Amino acid sequence: MCTISDIMQIKTWADMQNERPHIPVLLNEVLDCFEKMPQEGVFVDCTLGYGGHSREILKRFGQIKVIGIDRDPEAIEYSTRLLEEFGERFEAIRGRFSDILPRILKEYRVCGVLADFGVSSLQLDKKERGFSFLSERLDMRMGPDAELSAYDVVNGYPLEELERIFRDYAEERAYKKAARAIVEARSRKPVESGVELADILAKVLRKRGKTNPATALFQAIRIEVNDELGEITRLLDVLEAEPPAGAVVGLITFHSLEDRLVKQRFREWSRKCICPPGLYRCECGGSRELGEMLSRKPMIATDEELERNPRSRSAKLRCFHFKGQESQDG
Ligand SMILES: C[S@@+](CC[C@H](N)C(=O)[O-])C[C@H]1O[C@@H](n2cnc3c(N)ncnc32)[C@H](O)[C@@H]1O
């Protein structure tokens, strides 16, 4: 017999199913990129979200197991149900990928690693999660592990720190004005909601077509709250420390600073010679590369995808293929 809590749970699941579904970004490009991975072993989806990519990976590559990581309990609950049909071929783990991935790399033979950074549309769209201009609160934490919320940043950061995040993460010309406007507003009363914050910022930022002028500043606060650039750096450090032999890594970024981190690291990993510049002759042996980039330029959305999913506008996929065990030993 169903209890009230069962019915409520079913309703939550059904409600979520009826909400606008998350469309996996650059899906065809992602699937093509993993054609080169060993066709058995464990595939790690570092940003499971609403299971869109994982589901297609499970369908396309019949011999592999997928472990999905997400710091958001709602995403874990949703994807666990969505991917139930795959039985033991799918496992979900809640936490930060920088904490969980090292354990997986030690325990399993990993054949592929995917990360689709940033927030999912369902996180953005849920007003109570406090990510959007329409939200009644300021939160923006992707998961309960985040130490700060957007409320803490907006109401507690000193002026110079607000300027730093608006300058560095939003690359906003009016970063000083924006930071000062927040400090003035919060001296009267704390800034409680996304609506209030967007109003404060709209008064000092220039209008830019249809886009809300505060878009980049909201994104900057989110990046700070979730330490998103730190997480990407740690993910790259983990892979560099324990390169999974023969595996393919596909990373999707949405921000130029994120893409720069990935591009630079993939370039370093592809270098055959790691001798310091200025040496007369190579002394490292000239085959120190960890593998190769699958394409020099990032893959971006086709016109058809852009039309279907405007969120794919700024998505860039870069893929790296680690050398196999024999070539790593040799
Ligand atoms: C863009 S969505 C991923 C969508 C997914 N690829 C799909 O097709 O449904 C990003 C997800 O990654 C999660 N996430 C972001 N940074 C994370 C981190 N450092 N550790 C674990 N999960 C993270 C977010 O909570 C969000 O659910």
Ligand as a Chemical Component Dictionary entry (heavy atoms), coordinates in Angstrom:
data_LIG
# 
_chem_comp.id                   LIG 
_chem_comp.type                 NON-POLYMER 
_chem_comp.pdbx_formal_charge   0 
_chem_comp.three_letter_code    LIG 
# 
loop_
_chem_comp_atom.comp_id 
_chem_comp_atom.atom_id 
_chem_comp_atom.alt_atom_id 
_chem_comp_atom.type_symbol 
_chem_comp_atom.charge 
_chem_comp_atom.model_Cartn_x 
_chem_comp_atom.model_Cartn_y 
_chem_comp_atom.model_Cartn_z 
_chem_comp_atom.pdbx_ordinal 
LIG C1  C1  C 0  25.433 21.427 -16.536 1  
LIG S1  S1  S 1  24.919 20.310 -15.331 2  
LIG C2  C2  C 0  25.264 18.741 -16.005 3  
LIG C3  C3  C 0  24.181 18.223 -16.864 4  
LIG C4  C4  C 0  24.391 16.807 -17.338 5  
LIG N1  N1  N 0  25.554 16.697 -18.182 6  
LIG C5  C5  C 0  23.160 16.306 -18.053 7  
LIG O1  O1  O 0  23.245 16.003 -19.250 8  
LIG O2  O2  O -1 22.096 16.199 -17.433 9  
LIG C6  C6  C 0  26.179 20.434 -14.150 10 
LIG C7  C7  C 0  25.973 19.622 -12.903 11 
LIG O3  O3  O 0  27.244 19.486 -12.295 12 
LIG C8  C8  C 0  27.135 19.630 -10.923 13 
LIG N2  N2  N 0  28.441 20.115 -10.472 14 
LIG C9  C9  C 0  29.050 21.273 -10.777 15 
LIG N3  N3  N 0  30.242 21.366 -10.188 16 
LIG C10 C10 C 0  30.411 20.217 -9.496  17 
LIG C11 C11 C 0  31.466 19.695 -8.672  18 
LIG N4  N4  N 0  32.574 20.398 -8.459  19 
LIG N5  N5  N 0  31.325 18.462 -8.142  20 
LIG C12 C12 C 0  30.191 17.734 -8.371  21 
LIG N6  N6  N 0  29.153 18.188 -9.111  22 
LIG C13 C13 C 0  29.264 19.408 -9.680  23 
LIG C14 C14 C 0  26.010 20.623 -10.728 24 
LIG O4  O4  O 0  25.405 20.440 -9.466  25 
LIG C15 C15 C 0  25.071 20.260 -11.878 26 
LIG O5  O5  O 0  24.104 19.346 -11.458 27 
# 
loop_
_chem_comp_bond.comp_id 
_chem_comp_bond.atom_id_1 
_chem_comp_bond.atom_id_2 
_chem_comp_bond.value_order 
_chem_comp_bond.pdbx_ordinal 
LIG C1  S1  SING 1  
LIG S1  C2  SING 2  
LIG S1  C6  SING 3  
LIG C2  C3  SING 4  
LIG C3  C4  SING 5  
LIG C4  N1  SING 6  
LIG C4  C5  SING 7  
LIG C5  O1  DOUB 8  
LIG C5  O2  SING 9  
LIG C6  C7  SING 10 
LIG C7  O3  SING 11 
LIG C7  C15 SING 12 
LIG O3  C8  SING 13 
LIG C8  N2  SING 14 
LIG C8  C14 SING 15 
LIG N2  C9  SING 16 
LIG N2  C13 SING 17 
LIG C9  N3  DOUB 18 
LIG N3  C10 SING 19 
LIG C10 C11 SING 20 
LIG C10 C13 DOUB 21 
LIG C11 N4  SING 22 
LIG C11 N5  DOUB 23 
LIG N5  C12 SING 24 
LIG C12 N6  DOUB 25 
LIG N6  C13 SING 26 
LIG C14 O4  SING 27 
LIG C14 C15 SING 28 
LIG C15 O5  SING 29 
# 
